[in-house]
């Protein structure tokens, strides 16, 4: 891959981390729905990146977010899990005709339906794992589940806005 | 052999996931006190039940020694009781603050599991939350200080013994009330070091080191150890004193958990003092 892409990934990493800790950390809806939009960075990495790199990036991004959230490795654990699942899951929801090589995961390339099918379950799994490990019991699971759902929707909306905003291909 | 490698290669993604998740969960349990405690409590229930079964076998072997110790303690307490029922003493007792006299109550517990070899040693006892044990309570034995309660479940409790790298016991030299602190330096479970005794103080071998009672963890005057060796380090302001611990951790069988009735009141008052000076 071109060096240019590596640098772009590194810069995106820092930007996503900054956005998460400076902006989204405090934007909690009704003290209930949290936004963990950094996970979008992992999910929108090109699909053909080797899984080793994706999972390692996920680990480090998760650990960095954990540093600011004062939780030890909770985000790292769920980010790595989602990074692992995403390749298999993308294969399951392959659009008709398959993926083109070096397809970028943007709204223009993939269409918002595919993006939604792809993002929503993975974001939900990620948030569910984060909240479950954080509360570490199934006591009041209903509340945890509700938190995960509402946070996923919140994060999904934020990510969709970001994608729409950066949808520059061809326009 | 090559089949194994081929298998590992086929599942390399999943194996990497397991490896990363293992690292993450190790970090989670190590550095998040809530998750660590929840796990610790669960493991305590399981191991406590197991140890209480196995200790019924082990106890049989140490019956004679424990009996002798209990008989000696009984004799000592009877003598003490007889002395206290002397009428002139009772007069003094009435004049004293009755709240001070009822300050401490003791919950007797049996040691189910003990360790002395590790860097951080813990003791499991067969009394738990339903017997009134709470984390932070001090634990003593007939011979001296044992440690502090770390966590408790319904039926068992874990005690951080003073044979722990971070355990400190607020102590004083019995003779002249000089304050210091006793810390176990690792290594020999029979000895610890007494710190912060300034060089101008008179200390001799054989001096008793007792608890100060500060912080309402241990009652005042519980024996921590006997001074064994006094050393000077050229540039330091304090002695380096080696103390032979009063409690023999190798043979610990029965302990008493100290329930300080006035601890909460003392702590809230001290907290108010901190807030007031801010």
Interface residues (C-beta under 8 A of the other chain):
Chain A: X51 X52 X55 X59 X62 X71 X72 X73 X74 X76 X77 X80 X81 X84 X87 X133 X136 X137
Chain B: X13 X14 X16 X17 X20 X21 X23 X24 X25 X27 X28 X30 X31 X32 X34 X35 X38
